[in-house]
Amino acid sequence: MLMLDPAARAAVLVEALPYLREFYGKTIVVKYGGNAMVDDTLKEQVMEDIVLLHYVGICPILVHGGGPEISALMKQMGIEPSFVGGLRVTDAATMEIVEMVLAGKTNKGIVALLNQQGARAVGLSGKDANLIVATKMESEQGDLGYVGDIAQVNTDILNLLGEKNYIPVISSVAIGTDGESYNVNADHVAGHIAAAVHAAKLIILTDVEGLYADYADKSSLISEMSVQRAEEMIASGAADRGMIPKLEACITAIRGGVPRAHLIDGRVPHSLLIEIFTNTGIGTMVSA
């Protein structure tokens, strides 16, 4: 661990002061995924960051997926995962596994880690209090089964938890307008929730440094971009396929009134704190 002398530690706090003031009492939505979910050290650091945000007066909301965990359990149960256009084909049996993993094991594991750090976290799925309402997604590439498009976000439960100083931890399972359960992309959930709660920031943890103008050229990292450029990169095919739902989430948030959205490298220790509390930040920032 890097040890700083007292003066350097004081300088760190002074640098953070304007951001502590700016974001005090504000909501920040964090999409948690990638290596930060599977590496135990990174996982602990993310939980520490979330709890620190909570204790300095910021209101974090954590949204998570769990694709690798779903695929692993499917294979254990003798079901081979199938994807169409990057989306998991979700039949009835697969939907049961998705809900079991996301709303059960993964969600409650995150909640337990946050509570161990001294926070008061509450696990939710989109089905709780009709938090996330979805319609069946239609695809020209074939029937995706129980894969949903977000139709509505009802924030009442989030407002109540925030008033009582709880940290909501949300899995990407939605309730359908037809009463069925739906598997929804977690990036999209984070973008819609950020817009619905009028968050000050949306932060998406990824496994890359940020967005590249040319993925093959690591010197082409884009530190700042407009929402218009993000839309153009998706339309032109310039955005890497794995980045498309993350950019779509940023666009949804910005178009919904969120001032800034960030794609940051979740492999960097305490990347959340670096982004929020330092002058230089990290990764790619999308703004209006």
C-alpha positions as CSV (number, residue, x, y, z in Angstrom):
1,M,0.0,0.0,0.0
2,L,1.3,3.5,-0.9
3,M,1.9,5.5,2.2
4,L,1.5,9.3,2.0
5,D,2.9,11.7,4.5
6,P,0.4,13.9,6.4
7,A,0.8,16.9,4.1
8,A,0.1,14.8,1.0
9,R,-3.0,13.2,2.7
10,A,-4.2,16.7,3.6
11,A,-3.7,17.7,-0.1
12,V,-5.9,14.8,-1.2
13,L,-8.7,15.9,1.1
14,V,-8.4,19.5,-0.1
15,E,-8.6,18.4,-3.7
16,A,-11.8,16.4,-2.9
17,L,-13.5,19.3,-1.0
18,P,-15.2,21.0,-4.0
19,Y,-16.6,17.6,-5.2
20,L,-17.8,16.8,-1.7
21,R,-19.6,20.1,-1.7
22,E,-21.0,19.7,-5.2
23,F,-22.3,16.2,-4.7
24,Y,-23.5,16.3,-1.1
25,G,-27.1,15.2,-1.0
26,K,-27.0,14.2,-4.7
27,T,-27.7,10.8,-6.2
28,I,-25.1,8.9,-8.1
29,V,-26.0,5.7,-10.0
30,V,-23.3,3.1,-10.4
31,K,-23.5,0.2,-12.9
32,Y,-21.4,-2.5,-11.3
33,G,-20.0,-5.2,-13.6
34,G,-17.0,-6.8,-15.3
35,N,-13.9,-7.8,-13.4
36,A,-14.9,-5.7,-10.5
37,M,-17.6,-8.2,-9.8
38,V,-15.5,-11.3,-10.0
39,D,-12.1,-10.2,-8.6
40,D,-12.3,-10.4,-4.8
41,T,-9.9,-7.5,-4.2
42,L,-11.6,-5.2,-6.7
43,K,-15.0,-6.3,-5.3
44,E,-14.0,-5.2,-1.8
45,Q,-12.6,-1.9,-3.1
46,V,-15.8,-1.1,-4.9
47,M,-17.9,-1.8,-1.8
48,E,-15.5,0.5,0.2
49,D,-16.0,3.2,-2.4
50,I,-19.8,2.9,-2.3
51,V,-19.9,3.0,1.5
52,L,-17.5,6.0,1.6
53,L,-19.8,7.9,-0.8
54,H,-22.7,7.0,1.5
55,Y,-20.9,8.3,4.6
56,V,-19.9,11.7,3.1
57,G,-23.5,12.5,2.2
58,I,-23.8,11.2,-1.3
59,C,-26.7,8.9,-2.2
60,P,-25.4,5.9,-4.2
61,I,-27.7,3.5,-6.1
62,L,-26.0,0.3,-7.3
63,V,-27.2,-1.5,-10.4
64,H,-25.7,-4.9,-11.4
65,G,-25.9,-7.6,-13.9
66,G,-24.3,-11.0,-13.7
67,G,-23.9,-12.6,-17.2
68,P,-20.9,-14.9,-16.4
69,E,-22.6,-16.2,-13.3
70,I,-25.8,-16.9,-15.3
71,S,-23.9,-18.8,-18.0
72,A,-22.0,-20.8,-15.4
73,L,-25.1,-22.0,-13.7
74,M,-26.8,-22.8,-17.0
75,K,-23.9,-25.0,-18.0
76,Q,-24.0,-26.7,-14.6
77,M,-27.7,-27.5,-15.2
78,G,-27.0,-28.8,-18.7
79,I,-28.3,-25.8,-20.6
80,E,-26.1,-24.3,-23.3
81,P,-26.3,-20.5,-23.3
82,S,-27.5,-19.0,-26.7
83,F,-27.1,-15.4,-27.9
84,V,-28.7,-13.5,-30.7
85,G,-27.1,-10.1,-31.6
86,G,-25.3,-10.1,-28.3
87,L,-28.5,-10.7,-26.3
88,R,-29.1,-13.8,-24.3
89,V,-32.0,-15.9,-25.6
90,T,-34.1,-16.3,-22.5
91,D,-36.7,-19.1,-22.6
92,A,-38.8,-19.9,-19.5
93,A,-36.1,-22.2,-18.0
94,T,-33.4,-19.7,-18.6
95,M,-35.5,-16.9,-17.1
96,E,-35.8,-18.9,-13.9
97,I,-32.0,-19.2,-13.8
98,V,-31.6,-15.5,-14.5
99,E,-33.9,-14.6,-11.7
100,M,-32.3,-17.1,-9.3
101,V,-28.8,-15.8,-10.0
102,L,-29.4,-12.0,-10.3
103,A,-32.2,-11.4,-7.7
104,G,-31.0,-14.2,-5.4
105,K,-27.3,-15.1,-5.2
106,T,-25.6,-12.1,-6.8
107,N,-27.8,-9.4,-5.4
108,K,-27.8,-10.7,-1.8
109,G,-24.0,-11.2,-2.0
110,I,-23.5,-7.6,-2.9
111,V,-25.9,-6.5,-0.1
112,A,-24.0,-8.6,2.4
113,L,-20.7,-7.0,1.4
114,L,-22.0,-3.5,1.8
115,N,-23.6,-4.3,5.1
116,Q,-20.3,-5.7,6.3
117,Q,-18.7,-2.4,5.5
118,G,-21.1,-0.6,7.8
119,A,-23.8,0.5,5.4
120,R,-27.5,-0.4,5.3
121,A,-28.1,-1.9,1.9
122,V,-31.3,-3.3,0.5
123,G,-31.5,-5.7,-2.4
124,L,-34.2,-5.1,-5.0
125,S,-35.2,-6.5,-8.4
126,G,-37.2,-4.6,-10.9
127,K,-40.3,-6.6,-9.8
128,D,-40.2,-5.0,-6.3
129,A,-42.9,-2.3,-6.2
130,N,-43.0,-2.4,-10.0
131,L,-39.6,-0.6,-10.0
132,I,-38.8,-1.6,-13.6
133,V,-41.7,-2.4,-16.0
134,A,-40.8,-3.9,-19.3
135,T,-42.3,-5.1,-22.6
136,K,-41.2,-8.0,-24.7
137,M,-38.3,-7.1,-26.9
138,E,-38.8,-7.7,-30.6
139,S,-35.8,-8.6,-32.7
140,E,-35.5,-9.0,-36.5
141,Q,-32.8,-11.7,-35.8
142,G,-35.3,-14.0,-34.1
143,D,-37.4,-14.6,-30.9
144,L,-35.4,-13.7,-27.8
145,G,-37.9,-15.1,-25.4
146,Y,-38.2,-13.3,-22.1
147,V,-35.9,-10.4,-22.9
148,G,-37.4,-7.0,-22.1
149,D,-37.4,-3.4,-23.2
150,I,-37.8,-0.9,-20.4
151,A,-41.2,0.8,-20.6
152,Q,-41.3,2.5,-17.2
153,V,-39.3,3.1,-14.0
154,N,-41.3,3.8,-10.8
155,T,-39.0,5.5,-8.3
156,D,-41.3,5.5,-5.2
157,I,-39.4,2.6,-3.5
158,L,-36.0,4.3,-4.2
159,N,-37.2,7.6,-2.8
160,L,-38.4,5.9,0.4
161,L,-35.1,4.0,0.8
162,G,-33.1,7.1,0.2
163,E,-35.1,9.1,2.8
164,K,-34.3,6.4,5.4
165,N,-30.6,6.3,4.4
166,Y,-30.5,2.9,2.8
167,I,-28.4,2.0,-0.3
168,P,-30.5,0.3,-3.0
169,V,-28.9,-2.5,-4.9
170,I,-30.9,-3.4,-8.0
171,S,-30.7,-6.5,-10.2
172,S,-31.7,-6.3,-13.8
173,V,-34.9,-8.4,-13.7
174,A,-38.1,-6.5,-14.7
175,I,-41.8,-7.2,-14.4
176,G,-43.6,-7.3,-17.7
177,T,-46.7,-5.4,-18.6
178,D,-48.1,-8.9,-19.1
179,G,-47.1,-10.0,-15.6
180,E,-44.2,-12.1,-16.7
181,S,-40.6,-11.8,-15.5
182,Y,-38.1,-10.3,-18.1
183,N,-34.3,-10.3,-18.4
184,V,-33.2,-6.7,-19.1
185,N,-29.8,-5.4,-20.0
186,A,-28.2,-4.0,-16.8
187,D,-26.6,-1.1,-18.6
188,H,-30.0,0.0,-19.9
189,V,-31.5,-0.3,-16.4
190,A,-28.8,1.9,-15.0
191,G,-29.3,4.6,-17.6
192,H,-33.1,4.6,-17.2
193,I,-32.8,4.7,-13.4
194,A,-30.3,7.5,-13.5
195,A,-32.7,9.6,-15.6
196,A,-35.7,8.7,-13.4
197,V,-34.1,9.7,-10.1
198,H,-32.5,12.8,-11.7
199,A,-29.0,11.6,-10.7
200,A,-26.0,13.9,-10.7
201,K,-23.9,11.3,-12.4
202,L,-24.2,7.9,-14.0
203,I,-21.0,5.8,-13.7
204,I,-20.5,2.6,-15.6
205,L,-17.7,0.3,-14.5
206,T,-16.1,-1.5,-17.5
207,D,-13.1,-3.7,-18.3
208,V,-11.4,-1.2,-20.5
209,E,-9.9,2.3,-19.9
210,G,-12.9,4.0,-21.5
211,L,-14.2,4.5,-25.1
212,Y,-11.7,4.5,-27.9
213,A,-12.1,6.3,-31.3
214,D,-10.4,3.2,-32.7
215,Y,-10.4,0.2,-30.4
216,A,-7.2,-1.2,-32.0
217,D,-5.4,2.0,-31.2
218,K,-5.0,2.4,-27.4
219,S,-3.8,5.9,-27.8
220,S,-7.2,7.0,-29.2
221,L,-8.9,7.0,-25.8
222,I,-11.7,9.7,-25.8
223,S,-11.6,11.5,-22.4
224,E,-14.7,13.7,-23.1
225,M,-17.4,13.5,-25.7
226,S,-20.9,14.9,-26.4
227,V,-24.0,12.8,-26.4
228,Q,-24.3,13.6,-30.2
229,R,-21.0,12.0,-30.9
230,A,-22.0,9.0,-28.8
231,E,-25.1,8.6,-31.0
232,E,-23.0,9.0,-34.2
233,M,-20.6,6.3,-33.1
234,I,-23.4,3.9,-32.5
235,A,-25.1,4.7,-35.8
236,S,-21.9,4.5,-37.8
237,G,-20.7,1.3,-36.3
238,A,-17.6,3.0,-34.9
239,A,-18.4,1.9,-31.3
240,D,-17.3,-1.6,-30.3
241,R,-20.3,-4.0,-29.9
242,G,-19.6,-4.5,-26.2
243,M,-19.7,-0.7,-25.7
244,I,-23.0,-0.1,-27.5
245,P,-25.4,-0.8,-24.5
246,K,-23.1,1.2,-22.3
247,L,-23.2,4.2,-24.6
248,E,-27.0,3.7,-25.0
249,A,-27.2,3.9,-21.2
250,C,-25.2,7.1,-21.2
251,I,-27.4,8.6,-23.9
252,T,-30.6,7.6,-22.1
253,A,-29.3,9.2,-18.9
254,I,-28.1,12.5,-20.6
255,R,-31.3,12.8,-22.6
256,G,-33.2,12.3,-19.4
257,G,-31.5,15.2,-17.7
258,V,-28.4,13.7,-16.0
259,P,-25.6,16.2,-16.4
260,R,-22.7,13.7,-17.0
261,A,-22.2,10.0,-17.6
262,H,-18.9,8.2,-17.3
263,L,-17.4,5.0,-18.6
264,I,-14.5,4.1,-16.3
265,D,-12.1,1.2,-15.8
266,G,-13.3,-0.9,-13.0
267,R,-10.0,-2.8,-12.9
268,V,-8.3,0.3,-11.4
269,P,-8.4,0.2,-7.6
270,H,-10.8,2.8,-6.2
271,S,-11.7,4.0,-9.7
272,L,-15.0,5.4,-8.4
273,L,-13.2,7.7,-5.9
274,I,-10.7,8.8,-8.6
275,E,-13.5,9.8,-10.9
276,I,-15.7,11.6,-8.4
277,F,-13.1,13.3,-6.1
278,T,-10.1,14.2,-8.3
279,N,-9.5,17.0,-10.8
280,T,-8.4,14.7,-13.6
281,G,-11.0,12.0,-13.3
282,I,-10.7,8.7,-15.3
283,G,-12.1,7.1,-18.4
284,T,-14.6,8.7,-20.8
285,M,-17.1,11.4,-19.8
286,V,-20.3,11.9,-21.9
287,S,-22.2,15.1,-21.5
288,A,-24.8,17.2,-23.3
